[in-house]
Amino acid sequence: MASMQRDHWSYIWLQCLLLSMLLCRNVVLPDSNKYYRTTSLCLHQNDQALYKKVDGAVVTSENELNLKCVITFQTDTVLQRFMLRFEHLALDCKDHLYIFDGDQKFGKYEHDLSCRSTRSDVGTIFTQGNYVTLKYETDNRTHAGNGFKLIITAVKKPNTGCQTFRCLNDLCISKNLTCDGVNHCGDNSDETSQANCADESATKQILGLNFGTFVSLVLGIFLICCVCVVGVIICVFRKEAQQRQLETEAHLGTPHSMVVGQSPYPSKTYFV
């Protein structure tokens, strides 16, 4: 009975381990910085604008055709406003990215970006309020490299209270936007030791592998070793249980022991 219970708990242990492996494989860590592709956002869009509340976002477009998309971003509080900064901007002359300072797609836009627009000309854009609306329209022609990469960050001035991360340029952003590989401050101070980020040169590679690959490899080896150990334990328990069962059967099937030299038959008494 005891061996059966041990086998039962070992089986449960193995199932839990396998389940944890599946969960680790599919887990997604929370991240305040959101990544959006205009094609995915606007794939099933109707006439209503899309609303997204974000601390930070990276919006990308690459060679989209016949696209009409309207996206409105909102900060977490009214004390914040948005900072917009392009890391890539190359549009065709019939493609337009309209930027509205508010939550309306109609009326006067603040910026109309097209083929004549460059990153240096556009510079850094700050909204007056806590909404910004993007209206993006493309035609049926494109070329390699056409599109944009836009960094959107909710910021506020330190005079309104800065309990989050304070950039070297005196902008306050969410602490969750630091050390994520995206320059949200605009001066990159959120990706340096100012934000307690690890030294990239020390963590970029370990044994010739990048840090993420190395961690995944170590975790995979650890899980495989755990499975092997559990398998060995189960085999040992089963072998012991089988051995005890054989011993029990042998004991039950053996007749009572006899004294050496004693006849197995009852002695007879003869009278003369």
trRosetta pair geometry for C-beta under 8 A, 3 or more apart (Angstrom, degrees):
i j d omega theta_ij theta_ji phi_ij phi_ji
1 4 5.8 -55 -153 33 32 111
1 5 6.6 31 151 -18 65 104
2 5 5.7 -55 -152 35 34 111
2 6 6.5 34 151 -18 66 104
3 6 5.6 -51 -148 36 35 112
3 7 6.4 38 153 -19 66 103
3 237 6.4 159 -157 178 84 88
3 240 6.5 -158 -119 100 125 95
3 241 3.6 148 163 -100 147 106
3 244 6.6 178 -35 45 149 140
4 7 5.7 -52 -149 36 33 112
4 8 6.3 37 151 -24 64 105
4 241 7.3 111 -57 -135 56 142
5 8 5.5 -51 -148 32 33 115
5 9 6.5 25 157 -12 66 104
6 9 6.0 -57 -146 41 31 104
6 10 6.1 33 154 -21 65 108
6 237 5.0 -148 119 -148 121 137
6 241 8.0 -167 61 -61 114 119
7 10 5.6 -56 -146 37 30 113
7 11 6.4 33 155 -22 64 105
7 234 6.9 82 -133 -146 71 82
7 237 5.6 177 -77 124 74 130
7 238 6.4 81 -103 -77 119 78
7 241 6.9 -22 -44 -32 124 157
8 11 5.9 -56 -154 32 29 111
8 12 6.6 26 150 -16 63 105
9 12 5.5 -50 -146 36 38 112
9 13 6.2 44 152 -24 66 103
10 13 5.5 -50 -148 33 33 116
10 14 6.5 34 153 -20 64 103
10 230 6.8 156 -170 -169 88 87
10 233 6.0 -159 -133 113 127 108
10 234 4.7 159 145 -92 139 86
10 237 6.1 -174 -21 25 157 157
11 14 5.8 -53 -151 34 32 112
11 15 6.5 32 152 -19 64 105
11 234 7.3 90 -68 -117 63 128
12 15 5.7 -54 -149 36 33 112
12 16 6.4 34 153 -19 66 105
13 16 5.9 -56 -151 36 30 111
13 17 6.5 30 152 -20 63 107
13 230 6.0 -160 112 -134 110 125
14 17 5.6 -54 -150 35 32 113
14 18 6.4 31 154 -17 66 104
14 227 7.4 78 -142 -134 89 70
14 230 4.9 154 -90 148 88 141
14 231 7.6 87 -111 -68 129 62
14 234 7.0 -3 -47 -51 137 139
15 18 5.8 -54 -148 37 32 109
15 19 6.3 33 153 -20 65 106
16 19 5.6 -54 -148 36 32 113
16 20 6.4 33 153 -20 65 104
17 20 5.7 -52 -148 34 31 111
17 21 6.6 36 150 -23 63 101
17 223 7.5 154 175 -155 98 84
17 226 5.8 -160 -153 130 136 122
17 227 6.4 172 129 -84 136 72
17 230 6.3 -157 13 -25 160 160
18 21 5.5 -49 -153 29 35 115
18 22 6.8 34 151 -17 64 101
18 227 7.6 75 -75 -103 78 111
19 22 5.8 -54 -154 35 35 110
19 23 6.4 33 150 -17 67 106
20 23 5.5 -54 -146 38 35 112
20 24 6.2 36 155 -20 67 105
20 223 8.0 -158 100 -123 99 114
21 24 5.8 -54 -146 37 29 109
21 25 6.4 33 153 -24 62 106
21 223 5.2 111 -103 -166 108 143
22 25 5.6 -54 -150 31 32 114
22 26 6.5 1 162 3 66 111
23 26 6.4 -74 -145 49 28 91
23 27 5.9 46 158 -53 69 101
24 27 5.8 -34 -134 3 29 118
24 219 6.8 -154 163 166 142 134
24 223 7.5 -155 56 -74 151 144
31 34 7.6 150 105 -74 94 46
31 176 7.3 157 -162 168 43 109
31 180 6.9 119 -154 -133 110 136
32 54 7.8 126 170 -167 74 70
32 55 4.5 -11 166 49 118 133
32 56 6.2 72 122 31 91 95
32 174 5.4 -106 133 115 161 149
32 176 3.5 90 2 110 134 132
32 177 5.9 -82 85 -60 119 73
33 55 7.3 -78 -75 82 51 94
33 56 4.5 -32 -108 90 77 112
33 57 6.9 167 -164 -88 61 29
33 58 6.8 36 172 -12 104 98
33 176 7.4 -165 -23 128 75 91
33 177 5.7 108 -62 -119 103 77
33 180 5.3 154 9 126 145 160
33 182 5.8 152 -150 32 156 147
33 184 7.5 -124 -98 -68 119 129
34 52 7.1 -137 86 176 163 133
34 54 5.3 -98 19 -122 126 124
34 56 7.1 163 20 94 69 56
34 57 4.6 -20 67 -111 94 84
34 58 7.3 -166 94 26 49 66
35 57 7.4 168 -82 -160 23 66
35 58 5.0 -13 -113 63 70 103
35 60 7.6 -3 -170 4 86 110
36 40 7.0 -144 -164 70 65 108
36 41 5.3 35 -174 -55 112 126
36 52 7.6 -81 -64 -75 149 173
36 57 6.1 4 5 -174 112 114
36 58 7.1 169 28 84 67 52
36 59 4.9 -15 72 -109 104 71
36 60 7.3 167 89 23 53 68
36 71 7.6 127 143 -142 157 162
37 40 4.5 75 69 11 97 105
37 41 6.8 -176 84 -10 47 88
37 59 7.9 147 -99 -159 20 55
37 60 5.5 -33 -106 72 68 90
37 61 7.2 128 -162 -90 65 46
37 62 7.8 -49 -145 18 106 93
38 41 5.6 -57 -142 40 33 112
38 42 5.8 0 171 6 70 117
38 59 6.7 64 -59 -179 86 96
38 60 7.2 -131 -9 91 84 41
38 61 4.4 5 13 -91 131 98
38 64 6.1 -79 88 -36 116 160
38 67 6.5 67 134 176 118 151
38 69 5.4 165 -171 57 100 169
38 71 7.8 -119 -121 -21 81 136
38 136 5.8 -54 -147 77 146 159
39 42 6.7 -77 -139 50 18 88
39 43 6.4 47 159 -67 61 90
39 61 7.6 130 -27 -128 80 71
39 64 5.4 -166 -72 -104 96 118
39 67 7.1 -89 -94 -105 65 134
40 43 5.9 -23 -147 -22 28 117
41 45 7.3 26 134 -52 67 123
41 50 6.1 -136 178 42 104 172
41 69 6.4 81 96 -159 105 134
41 71 6.1 0 154 -84 147 129
42 45 4.5 -46 -149 -1 62 132
42 50 7.6 -119 -85 -16 67 136
42 67 6.2 90 91 -163 146 100
42 68 7.3 -174 -180 84 140 41
42 69 3.4 -80 -83 -105 151 113
42 71 7.7 -95 -64 -52 98 101
42 136 7.7 -128 -38 65 156 111
45 48 7.6 -137 -170 67 81 64
45 50 6.4 -76 -114 -43 118 108
45 69 6.2 112 30 -123 161 72
45 70 7.4 163 171 39 147 74
49 70 4.3 -78 -113 119 88 113
49 71 6.8 163 -172 -102 89 15
49 72 5.0 58 144 -12 130 110
49 103 7.8 165 89 179 153 75
49 105 5.7 172 -77 -30 130 126
49 133 6.8 -35 -155 -138 150 115
50 69 8.0 -20 10 -174 121 87
50 70 6.9 154 17 96 76 63
50 71 4.8 -23 66 -116 107 69
50 72 6.7 175 84 27 50 70
51 72 5.1 -21 -104 75 66 103
51 73 7.9 150 -158 -93 51 23
51 74 6.4 12 -170 -8 95 118
51 103 7.8 19 -110 -147 105 113
52 57 7.0 72 122 -81 138 153
52 71 6.7 -3 8 -174 115 101
52 72 7.3 161 24 87 68 52
52 73 5.3 -29 73 -109 92 69
52 74 7.1 172 87 22 41 77
53 73 7.6 132 -103 -166 25 60
53 74 4.7 -38 -101 75 73 99
53 75 7.4 19 -153 130 77 6
53 76 6.5 94 175 -88 108 58
54 57 4.6 12 159 -42 166 109
54 73 5.7 -44 29 -154 111 109
54 74 7.6 118 19 62 64 50
54 75 7.8 -56 69 -105 54 41
54 152 6.8 68 91 103 136 116
54 154 6.8 176 103 -27 66 114
55 75 7.9 68 -106 -144 43 69
55 76 6.5 5 -80 -28 79 120
55 153 7.6 -2 149 -151 58 61
55 154 5.2 -92 -147 34 44 120
55 173 7.3 107 172 -177 98 82
55 174 4.0 -4 -172 -7 141 149
55 176 6.4 76 85 66 159 112
55 177 6.0 -144 129 -49 114 115
56 151 7.6 -15 -168 -174 97 81
56 152 6.6 161 -157 91 49 63
56 153 4.9 2 -112 -110 91 70
56 154 6.7 -113 -62 15 58 79
56 173 7.1 45 -64 -170 118 120
56 174 6.7 -131 -18 39 105 117
56 177 4.6 101 -13 -109 150 127
56 182 7.0 145 153 101 136 140
56 184 5.2 -48 -121 -116 142 132
57 73 6.5 -131 19 -118 147 141
57 151 7.8 162 86 -157 50 41
57 152 4.4 -3 58 58 93 110
58 149 6.9 -8 -173 -171 94 89
58 150 7.3 156 -158 80 46 51
58 151 5.9 -15 -105 -103 74 64
58 152 7.6 -165 -75 23 27 77
58 182 6.1 -122 -63 -122 124 141
59 71 7.5 172 -121 81 143 157
59 134 7.2 144 147 18 170 172
59 148 7.8 14 107 101 88 98
59 149 7.5 161 84 -155 50 41
59 150 4.5 -14 61 60 98 104
59 152 6.5 41 -6 -10 108 116
60 147 6.9 39 176 155 71 127
60 148 7.2 -160 -142 94 46 53
60 149 5.0 -1 -107 -107 86 75
60 150 7.5 -170 -74 22 42 69
61 64 5.6 -68 -166 0 98 121
61 67 7.9 -163 -144 77 123 165
61 136 6.7 -163 -80 -167 155 153
61 147 4.0 -162 103 -154 73 98
61 148 5.3 26 44 41 102 74
61 149 8.0 -155 29 -68 60 46
62 146 7.3 119 -158 81 45 59
62 147 4.1 -66 -92 -28 40 167
63 142 4.7 126 -145 141 70 150
63 143 7.8 -132 -109 70 95 19
63 144 7.4 -13 -78 -112 125 34
63 146 5.4 99 -85 62 60 97
63 147 6.2 -59 -20 -44 48 116
64 67 4.4 13 140 -28 124 143
64 138 5.2 139 97 28 89 160
64 142 7.3 141 58 -79 28 151
64 147 7.1 95 3 -101 86 104
65 138 6.2 -121 -130 116 22 122
65 139 7.4 -37 -151 109 67 37
65 140 5.4 50 -168 -133 107 47
65 141 7.6 93 -122 -15 100 13
65 142 6.0 -110 -77 -16 85 121
66 138 6.5 -63 -20 90 13 86
66 139 6.9 10 -77 -176 55 25
66 140 5.4 25 -55 -83 97 76
67 136 6.3 -15 118 117 114 99
67 137 6.8 -174 92 -139 68 31
67 138 4.4 36 38 31 93 107
68 136 7.6 173 -144 89 27 59
68 137 5.4 16 -107 -109 71 82
69 134 7.7 -1 111 111 94 94
69 135 7.3 170 89 -151 52 42
69 136 4.7 -7 60 57 100 99
69 137 7.8 -173 26 -70 64 48
70 105 4.7 -20 -143 -97 137 149
70 133 6.7 -1 -171 -176 89 104
70 134 7.2 170 -149 88 43 54
70 135 5.0 -3 -104 -105 82 77
70 136 7.8 -174 -75 21 38 67
71 133 7.0 167 87 -153 43 58
71 134 4.9 -4 58 56 92 99
71 136 7.8 8 9 2 101 107
72 103 5.0 61 -157 -140 142 74
72 105 7.7 -106 -62 -54 105 92
72 131 6.2 -10 -173 -166 103 104
72 132 7.3 168 -151 86 58 39
72 133 4.5 -21 -99 -100 81 85
72 134 7.8 -173 -78 21 36 64
73 82 6.5 92 98 -93 121 148
73 131 7.1 154 82 -154 52 53
73 132 5.2 -8 56 59 98 87
73 133 7.7 -176 19 -82 65 38
73 134 7.7 37 -7 -5 102 101
73 152 5.9 26 110 160 177 155
74 103 7.2 17 -80 -91 101 116
74 130 6.2 48 -161 135 68 91
74 131 5.5 -16 -100 -101 74 76
75 78 7.6 141 79 -89 114 23
75 80 3.8 -155 175 86 153 120
75 81 6.8 -88 -34 -90 151 14
75 82 6.5 -153 -57 -59 106 80
75 130 4.0 -96 35 -161 112 100
75 131 7.8 -115 4 -63 80 40
75 154 4.2 132 -124 -130 99 122
76 80 6.5 58 46 16 72 145
76 154 6.4 95 6 156 85 168
77 80 5.4 100 66 -1 77 99
77 130 7.1 -127 102 -121 36 154
78 129 7.8 -38 -151 -165 78 83
78 130 5.2 -122 -125 -11 46 145
79 130 7.9 47 42 -76 25 129
79 156 5.3 28 134 -121 88 147
79 160 5.0 171 -170 158 121 147
79 161 7.8 -8 166 48 158 99
80 130 5.5 81 78 -117 74 105
80 154 4.5 24 165 -180 143 99
80 155 6.4 139 -156 68 90 24
80 156 4.7 -86 -103 -55 63 105
81 126 6.1 55 123 -177 128 88
81 127 4.9 -160 -175 74 99 85
81 128 6.8 -111 -131 140 136 8
81 129 6.4 158 -114 117 94 11
81 130 5.9 -104 -97 -86 49 54
81 154 7.5 157 80 -150 20 61
81 155 6.4 -35 68 66 69 76
81 156 6.9 118 16 -90 71 64
82 126 7.2 167 88 -150 52 48
82 127 4.5 41 47 11 91 122
82 130 7.4 114 -27 -149 85 39
82 131 7.9 -48 -10 127 125 9
82 132 4.7 -76 47 -18 156 133
82 152 5.8 -20 -162 -165 116 92
82 153 6.9 137 -155 72 63 40
82 154 6.1 -42 -96 -96 64 53
82 155 7.3 102 -137 20 18 83
83 124 6.3 -11 -169 -177 97 107
83 125 7.2 147 -161 80 47 52
83 126 5.6 -18 -103 -99 69 75
83 152 7.5 154 78 -155 51 44
83 153 4.9 -18 58 63 99 95
83 155 4.9 29 -14 3 116 132
83 171 7.1 2 -34 -152 152 155
83 186 6.6 -80 153 -51 145 126
84 99 7.1 -158 71 -140 173 145
84 124 7.1 153 77 -164 52 56
84 125 4.1 -16 60 63 105 105
84 126 7.7 -167 20 -72 76 28
84 127 7.6 76 -13 -34 106 91
84 132 6.8 174 -52 -174 126 166
84 150 6.2 -15 -162 -171 95 107
84 151 7.3 151 -155 80 44 56
84 152 5.6 -9 -102 -103 75 73
85 124 5.1 -15 -91 -113 95 81
85 125 7.4 -172 -67 25 48 72
85 150 7.4 144 75 -159 37 60
85 151 4.8 -20 66 61 89 104
85 153 7.8 0 13 8 106 108
85 183 7.8 -75 93 100 144 102
85 186 5.9 167 -58 -107 159 92
86 89 4.3 19 167 -45 150 116
86 119 5.0 -138 90 -116 112 88
86 122 6.0 46 13 80 129 141
86 148 6.0 -61 -139 -165 113 107
86 149 6.8 115 -162 76 66 58
86 150 5.6 -35 -100 -102 68 68
86 151 7.6 -178 -89 17 18 78
87 119 7.6 33 -139 -120 11 138
87 149 4.6 -45 65 94 96 114
87 150 7.7 -171 18 -87 77 20
87 151 6.2 68 -22 -22 106 108
87 183 7.9 126 -81 45 123 114
88 119 7.6 -54 -120 -69 14 126
88 147 7.1 24 119 97 118 81
88 148 5.7 173 97 -150 77 42
88 149 4.0 58 33 19 102 100
89 113 6.9 -79 -162 -179 123 136
89 117 6.2 -78 154 116 129 98
89 118 6.5 143 89 -153 118 30
89 119 5.0 154 28 -65 118 77
89 122 6.6 102 -32 12 178 144
89 148 4.8 23 -107 -118 59 101
89 149 7.9 -111 -54 37 58 59
90 145 5.5 -13 89 137 153 94
90 146 5.8 -118 110 -120 95 40
90 147 6.7 17 64 46 83 42
90 148 7.1 173 29 -76 53 66
91 95 4.4 -135 -173 87 101 115
91 96 7.4 107 165 -84 149 24
91 97 6.6 -141 -80 -7 152 104
91 113 6.3 117 8 134 149 89
91 114 5.4 -115 99 -157 129 35
91 115 5.6 -118 93 -73 76 50
91 117 6.7 23 32 50 117 107
91 146 6.7 76 -125 -162 32 85
91 147 7.5 78 -87 -92 64 10
91 148 6.8 -12 -58 -46 94 108
92 95 4.4 88 53 2 83 107
92 114 7.7 -50 96 -171 40 80
92 115 5.8 -22 171 -75 22 108
92 138 7.4 84 41 -144 116 86
92 139 7.0 -94 93 35 139 105
92 141 6.7 154 -148 96 167 89
92 142 6.5 -120 -35 -114 136 55
92 143 7.2 124 -81 14 108 94
92 146 5.8 5 -36 -139 91 133
93 114 6.0 57 -142 161 42 114
93 115 3.8 -39 -77 -4 65 141
93 116 7.8 57 -112 -26 84 78
94 114 7.9 83 -25 -152 6 116
94 138 7.7 84 108 -160 82 46
94 139 4.3 3 117 -14 127 136
94 141 7.3 65 51 52 131 103
95 114 6.4 155 81 -136 59 74
95 115 7.5 102 48 -53 85 80
95 136 7.9 1 -176 -172 93 79
95 137 6.8 -177 -149 96 54 59
95 138 4.5 3 -115 -113 102 72
95 139 6.5 -116 -67 6 71 80
95 146 7.2 126 3 180 160 117
96 112 6.0 -25 -159 -167 110 86
96 113 6.9 137 -159 71 54 52
96 114 5.3 -25 -99 -82 70 98
96 135 7.9 -4 113 107 96 88
96 136 7.5 -178 94 -145 54 41
96 137 5.1 6 54 55 90 99
97 111 7.8 -7 106 112 83 100
97 112 7.8 149 75 -159 48 39
97 113 4.3 -19 61 61 97 109
97 114 7.6 178 21 -68 70 50
97 134 6.6 -22 -168 -163 92 96
97 135 7.4 152 -159 79 43 51
97 136 5.2 -3 -110 -106 77 80
97 148 6.7 -17 -46 6 161 155
98 105 7.9 95 94 -157 126 76
98 109 4.3 -82 -170 -123 103 159
98 111 7.1 160 -154 86 43 60
98 112 5.6 -8 -103 -105 76 68
98 113 7.7 -166 -73 22 29 74
98 134 7.3 143 78 -161 57 45
98 135 4.1 -11 58 60 108 104
98 136 7.7 -154 26 -68 69 38
98 137 7.9 28 -4 4 102 101
99 109 6.2 110 63 -176 42 103
99 110 5.4 -58 99 63 90 96
99 111 4.1 12 43 51 112 104
99 113 7.2 49 -14 -10 105 108
99 125 6.7 1 144 163 161 166
99 132 6.8 -17 -166 -173 90 103
99 133 7.5 147 -159 80 43 54
99 134 6.1 -14 -103 -104 66 67
99 135 8.0 -155 -66 25 26 75
100 104 6.1 -121 160 77 149 63
100 105 6.3 -155 -5 -111 155 37
100 107 7.2 93 -136 72 123 97
100 109 5.2 -79 -80 -119 72 73
100 110 6.4 136 -125 3 26 90
100 132 7.0 152 79 -164 60 52
100 133 4.0 -11 58 61 112 105
100 134 7.8 -151 22 -66 80 24
100 135 6.9 54 -15 -9 109 107
101 110 4.7 72 -25 -40 102 138
101 127 5.0 164 -139 -141 85 84
101 128 5.5 56 172 18 130 96
101 129 6.8 116 163 25 84 90
101 131 7.8 105 169 87 41 77
101 132 6.7 -27 -120 -112 41 73
102 127 8.0 166 -48 -162 42 119
102 129 6.2 48 -99 46 67 133
102 131 5.2 37 -162 87 32 118
102 132 7.6 50 12 -103 16 32
102 133 6.5 -24 83 0 52 112
103 131 4.1 -62 -54 -177 84 158
103 133 6.0 122 -137 -53 27 116
104 107 5.6 40 115 20 130 122
104 133 6.5 -132 64 0 27 158
105 133 5.4 -134 -80 158 68 143
105 135 5.2 114 -149 -74 103 124
109 112 5.9 100 92 -62 133 82
109 135 7.4 -102 -99 34 134 121
110 125 7.6 124 117 -158 132 126
111 122 7.1 66 -155 -136 144 101
111 125 6.7 -68 -27 -108 149 147
113 117 4.1 -67 -150 27 80 173
113 122 6.6 11 -104 -91 120 133
113 148 7.9 53 122 -76 144 153
114 117 5.8 113 46 -2 39 106
117 121 6.1 -138 -153 77 56 126
117 122 5.8 48 -175 -54 104 111
118 121 4.6 90 55 9 82 104
118 122 6.9 -162 85 -4 39 88
119 122 6.1 -62 -144 41 27 104
119 123 7.9 105 161 -63 54 28
120 123 7.0 22 -177 -66 32 69
122 125 6.9 -44 167 -43 93 107
124 186 6.1 30 -109 -133 145 136
126 155 7.9 -70 -126 60 101 125
127 130 7.5 143 103 -86 130 14
127 131 7.1 -149 170 75 154 39
127 132 4.9 -124 -70 -73 145 104
130 154 7.7 34 -147 -135 87 104
132 152 7.2 -156 65 -140 141 125
134 150 7.9 152 -100 75 150 168
138 142 7.2 12 -179 -76 128 109
142 146 4.7 -143 -164 53 93 151
143 146 5.3 106 57 -36 62 117
151 182 6.4 165 -127 180 119 108
151 183 6.8 -29 -134 75 172 74
151 184 6.7 -151 173 -104 121 54
153 173 5.7 -33 179 -119 119 126
153 177 6.9 97 -132 -163 106 164
153 184 4.4 132 -103 -165 138 90
153 185 7.7 -142 161 -68 172 24
153 186 7.9 -133 37 -40 147 89
154 173 7.0 126 79 -134 62 75
154 174 7.0 48 67 -22 105 103
155 171 4.5 -26 -159 -173 128 114
155 172 6.4 131 -162 63 67 52
155 173 5.7 -37 -101 -78 75 81
156 160 5.3 -77 162 60 122 130
156 162 7.4 -171 88 -92 97 82
156 171 7.5 125 57 -163 28 68
156 172 5.0 -33 66 60 78 108
157 160 5.7 92 71 4 78 98
157 170 7.1 15 -145 143 70 97
157 171 7.4 -55 -95 -116 45 54
157 172 7.1 48 139 9 4 103
158 161 7.5 -142 -171 72 48 4
158 162 4.2 -38 -125 -26 79 133
158 166 6.0 36 -90 -122 121 119
158 170 5.8 -89 -4 -169 118 84
158 172 5.7 129 -81 -43 66 115
162 166 5.0 64 153 -78 145 105
162 172 3.9 -144 -126 -96 102 137
164 172 5.3 109 60 177 104 98
164 173 6.3 -126 122 93 131 29
164 174 5.4 -79 -159 -117 142 30
164 175 5.2 -145 -163 -33 78 80
165 172 6.8 148 77 -155 45 60
165 173 5.5 -29 68 67 100 75
165 174 7.0 20 19 110 102 19
165 175 4.8 132 -36 -94 102 61
165 177 7.2 -135 39 59 138 89
165 178 5.4 152 -86 -52 167 125
165 190 6.3 86 131 -114 146 98
165 195 6.1 20 -150 -118 137 102
166 170 7.0 -11 -173 -130 98 38
166 171 7.6 156 -155 80 54 34
166 172 5.5 -29 -98 -97 65 76
167 170 6.8 -57 76 19 80 15
167 171 4.5 3 37 57 125 82
167 172 7.3 -148 5 -76 82 25
167 173 6.5 51 -38 3 108 107
167 185 3.6 152 -121 -140 136 121
167 186 7.3 61 175 39 161 84
167 187 6.2 128 173 42 116 109
167 189 4.9 129 -154 62 74 124
167 190 6.2 -47 -99 -46 95 92
168 185 7.1 71 28 163 74 148
168 187 5.4 -100 62 95 105 145
168 189 4.1 161 -3 -72 103 158
168 194 6.3 -66 -51 -141 104 166
169 185 6.3 143 27 168 108 101
169 186 6.3 -47 30 73 155 109
169 187 4.8 147 -29 -14 116 135
169 189 7.3 178 -3 7 80 133
171 185 6.1 158 65 -147 117 74
171 186 7.2 64 24 22 150 116
173 177 5.1 -67 144 57 120 138
173 178 7.8 141 93 -54 111 80
173 184 5.3 139 -170 127 167 124
173 185 6.4 -126 0 -83 139 70
173 190 6.5 -33 63 -85 138 143
174 177 4.8 96 71 -7 88 102
175 178 5.8 -38 -167 7 51 117
176 180 7.9 37 153 -45 58 135
177 180 6.2 -85 -165 16 41 131
177 182 7.2 -75 -170 76 87 108
177 184 4.5 -11 157 9 130 168
177 190 6.1 -16 114 179 89 150
178 184 7.9 -99 -77 40 46 125
178 190 4.5 -126 -112 -171 71 88
178 191 7.3 -171 -162 -72 61 43
178 195 3.9 -161 -160 -175 128 140
178 196 7.7 55 142 50 141 78
178 197 6.7 -141 161 -63 94 100
179 190 7.3 -118 -27 155 47 72
179 191 6.3 135 -94 -123 39 54
179 195 5.7 -161 -39 114 89 123
179 196 7.5 -56 -48 85 135 65
179 197 4.0 173 -99 -106 103 99
179 198 7.4 80 -145 13 129 73
180 184 8.0 40 50 -21 112 119
180 191 7.8 -94 43 -96 48 93
181 191 6.9 91 -101 -121 19 126
182 191 7.7 -180 63 -68 28 124
183 186 6.7 108 149 -83 100 16
183 187 7.8 -172 -170 59 108 18
183 188 4.6 -43 -124 -91 110 73
183 190 7.1 141 -144 52 43 102
183 191 6.2 -66 -92 -6 66 132
184 190 5.2 -23 51 48 94 159
185 188 6.4 -124 59 -16 108 11
185 189 4.9 -54 75 44 168 85
185 190 4.5 158 -23 -14 110 103
188 191 5.2 -55 -172 43 77 109
188 192 6.5 78 132 -30 84 107
189 192 5.6 -61 -144 32 43 115
189 194 4.6 -32 -174 68 91 152
189 195 6.8 128 143 -31 65 100
190 194 7.6 -68 -78 85 25 107
190 195 5.0 64 -153 -54 43 151
191 195 6.8 13 -48 35 13 135
191 197 5.8 18 -172 -32 39 169
192 195 6.3 102 59 19 52 88
192 197 6.0 164 120 38 5 121
193 196 6.8 35 -164 -94 50 25
193 197 6.3 -105 -79 49 34 74
193 199 7.6 8 -73 -77 102 74
197 200 7.8 6 137 -49 114 83
198 202 6.6 -112 165 71 96 108
198 203 4.8 46 126 -16 131 146
199 202 4.1 60 84 11 109 111
199 203 6.6 137 79 -1 59 92
200 203 6.3 -76 -137 52 29 89
200 204 5.4 47 166 -55 71 104
201 204 6.1 -27 -125 3 23 118
203 206 7.7 -18 -151 -45 45 100
203 211 5.0 14 166 -74 84 143
204 210 6.4 -53 170 -131 58 76
204 211 6.6 -100 -149 -25 13 102
205 208 6.2 -7 178 -134 119 12
205 209 6.3 148 -154 71 75 27
205 210 5.8 -51 -96 -93 66 43
205 211 7.3 -108 -83 -45 20 66
206 209 5.9 -32 68 64 69 83
206 210 8.0 46 21 166 73 10
206 211 6.2 80 -4 -100 108 59
206 214 4.4 32 63 -90 117 169
207 214 6.6 126 42 -112 101 121
209 213 4.5 -121 178 92 110 116
209 214 4.4 141 95 -64 120 87
209 217 6.9 -17 159 2 171 142
210 213 5.0 83 60 14 79 106
210 214 6.9 -150 92 -10 35 92
211 214 5.7 -58 -147 36 30 112
211 215 6.4 27 158 -17 66 106
212 215 6.0 -55 -148 36 30 108
212 216 6.3 28 155 -17 64 108
213 216 5.7 -57 -147 39 31 111
213 217 6.2 32 155 -22 66 107
214 217 5.7 -56 -148 35 29 111
214 218 6.4 27 156 -16 65 106
215 218 5.9 -55 -147 38 31 109
215 219 6.2 29 156 -17 65 109
216 219 5.8 -57 -146 40 29 111
216 220 6.2 30 155 -21 64 108
217 220 5.8 -56 -148 36 29 111
217 221 6.4 27 156 -17 64 105
218 221 5.9 -55 -147 37 31 109
218 222 6.3 32 154 -21 64 107
219 222 5.6 -55 -148 36 31 114
219 223 6.4 28 156 -17 65 106
220 223 5.9 -56 -147 37 30 108
220 224 6.3 30 155 -18 65 106
221 224 5.7 -56 -147 37 31 111
221 225 6.3 33 154 -20 65 106
222 225 5.8 -56 -150 36 30 111
222 226 6.5 32 152 -21 64 105
223 226 5.5 -51 -149 33 34 114
223 227 6.5 35 152 -19 65 102
224 227 5.7 -53 -151 35 33 111
224 228 6.4 33 151 -19 65 105
225 228 5.6 -54 -148 37 33 112
225 229 6.3 34 154 -20 67 105
226 229 5.8 -53 -147 35 31 110
226 230 6.4 28 156 -16 64 107
227 230 5.9 -57 -148 39 30 109
227 231 6.2 33 153 -22 64 107
228 231 5.6 -55 -148 36 31 114
228 232 6.4 31 154 -19 65 103
229 232 5.8 -53 -150 34 32 109
229 233 6.4 32 152 -19 65 105
230 233 5.6 -53 -148 36 33 113
230 234 6.4 34 154 -19 66 105
231 234 5.8 -54 -149 35 31 110
231 235 6.4 31 154 -18 65 106
232 235 5.7 -55 -149 37 32 111
232 236 6.4 32 154 -20 66 105
233 236 5.8 -55 -149 35 31 110
233 237 6.4 30 155 -17 65 107
234 237 5.8 -55 -148 37 31 111
234 238 6.3 28 156 -18 65 108
235 238 5.8 -57 -147 38 30 109
235 239 6.2 30 156 -20 65 107
236 239 5.8 -55 -146 36 30 110
236 240 6.3 28 156 -17 65 106
237 240 5.9 -57 -149 38 29 109
237 241 6.2 30 154 -20 65 108
238 241 5.6 -54 -146 36 32 112
238 242 6.3 32 155 -18 65 105
239 242 5.8 -54 -148 37 31 110
239 243 6.3 32 153 -21 64 106
240 243 5.6 -54 -147 36 32 113
240 244 6.3 30 156 -17 66 105
241 244 5.9 -55 -148 37 30 108
241 245 6.3 32 153 -21 64 107
242 245 5.6 -54 -147 35 32 113
242 246 6.4 32 154 -19 65 103
243 246 5.8 -54 -150 35 31 109
243 247 6.4 30 152 -17 64 106
244 247 5.6 -55 -148 38 34 112
244 248 6.2 36 154 -21 67 105
245 248 5.7 -53 -148 35 31 111
245 249 6.4 29 155 -16 65 105
246 249 5.8 -54 -146 38 31 109
246 250 6.2 31 155 -19 65 108
247 250 5.7 -56 -146 38 30 111
247 251 6.2 31 154 -21 65 107
248 251 5.7 -55 -148 35 30 111
248 252 6.4 23 157 -14 65 107
249 252 5.9 -58 -145 40 30 106
249 253 6.1 16 160 -9 66 115
250 253 6.1 -66 -142 45 27 102
250 254 6.3 31 160 -32 65 110
251 254 6.2 -55 -146 23 28 111
258 262 5.8 -145 172 70 98 107
258 264 6.2 -58 -109 -91 154 84
259 262 4.2 59 71 -1 96 131
263 267 6.9 113 55 -69 128 80
